[in-house]
Amino acid sequence: MDTDSTTYRQRQLLLFAVGILLLTDPFLSIFRRNAFLGEIPVLVVALFSVWALLIAGTAWLMERPATRPSDPRPSDPPPSYRDDPTT
């Protein structure tokens, strides 16, 4: 495996682990009280917030470019054609 795919896999596993930790009882017990945000229980707000953050994190991770910024873009012509004044 190359470094980019290893880093990508590590980020996927980190996002999964954070999601599991945030959706387990020890974390959610912090919000299990008779408190409301408007008319919505705080536990429900916390659950949907964690859920939305996990979806946003997954979307951000999936949309990251596969190449590093220092790599040439696939649409760039090879360097020999780029420097040729006749084209």
Secondary structure, 3 states (H helix, E strand, C coil): CCHHHHHHHHHHHHHHHHHHHHCCHHHHHHHCCCCEECCEEHHHHHHHHHHHHHHHHHHHHHHCCCCCCCCCCCCCCCHHHHCCCCC
